[in-house]
């Protein structure tokens, strides 16, 4: 099976982008080659831009508090594992505290680092970070992998509360999902929403079909169209075959 996740709201879109970027950051930090650590720095710059919205911190705190209040009502529910529930509530409490401790604009410590901003500026130019363009950066890249790794972790550390918050919220959102099996007749599927709003939709199907789902959703209807995968040699078109797929709707 292959699955595709589609954010329905702007908040969910930001959370998924943060998750994607933090996963890339963790991957490249753990590697040793200078090229990997260069990639890690580029991800740091992407995070700085993605999470620089003035209201992101407030949005995350608000949603964490809302989930905390919802979960606290389950304490007396005998069908809920008490230990698991308390662990989640503790994680929410700690992460909220870490977010509250953040001061200033997200990534401001990176913006104030002239050396890093010089790399960011040159990185926008094809081949702009060559050794003759940034000799001090070339010198840094010759240091041991562990020295480079610790430096990147130090620069990334003030950003991590956002990673923690997005991870908690996406876990709760995905765990709320309800999955149903459907068939898209000749590659097309429509479902009336009846005013119900969801935050995340997952579409899963046999990966041997070589198809891509196109989705549009609002509070009135959900439309899915399966098209042939683009290979560079053929133009995408809607499939004529019936497609069996799983549809998961996630809502806080």
NORNOR-V57395 format. One record per backbone hydrogen bond with DSSP energy under -0.5 kcal/mol. NH is the residue of the N-H (numbers start at 1). CO is the residue of the C=O. E is the energy in kcal/mol with one decimal. If there is no record, write none. Layout:
# NORNOR-V57395
NH:CO:E
NH:CO:E
This chain:
# NORNOR-V57395
2:205:-2.8
4:203:-2.4
6:201:-3.2
8:199:-2.6
9:199:-0.9
13:9:-1.9
14:10:-2.1
15:11:-2.1
16:12:-2.4
17:13:-1.9
18:14:-2.6
19:15:-2.5
20:16:-2.2
21:17:-2.4
22:18:-2.9
23:19:-2.0
24:20:-1.8
25:21:-2.5
26:22:-2.4
27:23:-1.9
28:24:-2.5
29:25:-2.3
30:26:-1.5
31:28:-0.8
36:33:-0.7
37:33:-1.8
38:34:-2.0
39:35:-2.1
40:36:-1.9
41:37:-1.8
42:38:-2.0
43:39:-1.9
44:40:-2.0
45:41:-2.0
46:42:-1.9
47:43:-2.8
48:44:-2.2
49:45:-1.6
50:46:-3.0
51:47:-2.7
52:49:-0.9
56:53:-1.4
59:55:-2.5
60:56:-2.7
61:57:-2.4
62:58:-2.5
63:59:-2.4
64:60:-2.6
65:61:-2.3
66:62:-2.1
67:63:-2.4
68:64:-2.3
69:65:-2.3
70:66:-1.9
71:67:-2.6
72:68:-2.2
73:69:-0.8
73:70:-0.6
74:71:-1.9
75:72:-1.2
77:74:-1.7
78:76:-0.6
80:77:-1.6
82:80:-0.6
85:81:-2.3
86:82:-2.5
87:83:-2.1
88:84:-2.1
89:85:-2.4
90:86:-2.4
91:87:-2.3
92:88:-2.3
93:89:-2.4
94:90:-2.6
95:91:-2.6
96:92:-2.4
97:93:-1.9
98:94:-2.1
99:95:-2.4
100:96:-2.5
101:97:-1.4
102:98:-0.5
102:99:-1.2
108:105:-2.2
110:107:-0.9
111:107:-1.8
112:108:-1.9
113:110:-1.3
114:112:-1.0
117:113:-2.4
118:114:-1.8
119:115:-1.5
120:116:-2.5
121:117:-2.4
122:118:-2.2
123:119:-2.3
124:120:-0.7
124:121:-0.8
125:122:-1.9
128:125:-3.0
130:127:-1.2
133:130:-1.0
134:130:-2.4
138:134:-2.2
139:135:-2.1
140:136:-2.0
141:137:-2.2
142:138:-0.7
142:139:-0.9
143:140:-1.5
148:144:-2.1
149:145:-2.8
150:146:-2.5
151:147:-1.7
152:148:-2.4
153:149:-2.5
154:150:-2.0
155:151:-2.2
156:152:-2.2
157:153:-1.8
158:154:-0.5
159:156:-2.0
160:156:-0.7
160:157:-1.3
162:159:-1.4
163:159:-0.8
164:160:-2.5
165:161:-2.3
166:162:-2.4
167:163:-2.2
168:164:-2.1
169:165:-2.4
170:166:-2.4
171:167:-2.0
172:168:-2.4
173:169:-2.4
174:170:-2.8
175:171:-2.4
176:172:-0.8
176:173:-0.7
177:174:-1.6
178:249:-1.7
180:247:-2.2
182:245:-2.9
184:243:-3.0
185:183:-0.9
185:188:-0.8
187:184:-1.7
187:241:-0.6
188:185:-1.6
189:224:-2.4
191:222:-2.5
193:220:-2.6
194:220:-0.9
195:219:-2.3
196:193:-1.7
199:250:-2.1
200:250:-1.8
201:6:-2.2
202:248:-2.7
203:4:-2.6
204:246:-2.3
205:2:-2.2
206:244:-0.5
209:206:-1.6
210:207:-1.0
212:227:-3.0
214:225:-2.9
216:223:-2.2
218:221:-1.9
222:191:-3.0
223:216:-2.9
224:189:-2.8
225:214:-2.6
226:187:-2.8
227:212:-3.0
227:225:-0.6
228:237:-2.6
229:210:-1.9
232:234:-0.6
239:226:-2.2
243:184:-2.0
244:242:-0.5
245:182:-2.6
246:204:-3.1
247:180:-3.0
248:202:-2.7
248:246:-0.5
249:178:-1.8
250:200:-3.0
250:248:-0.5
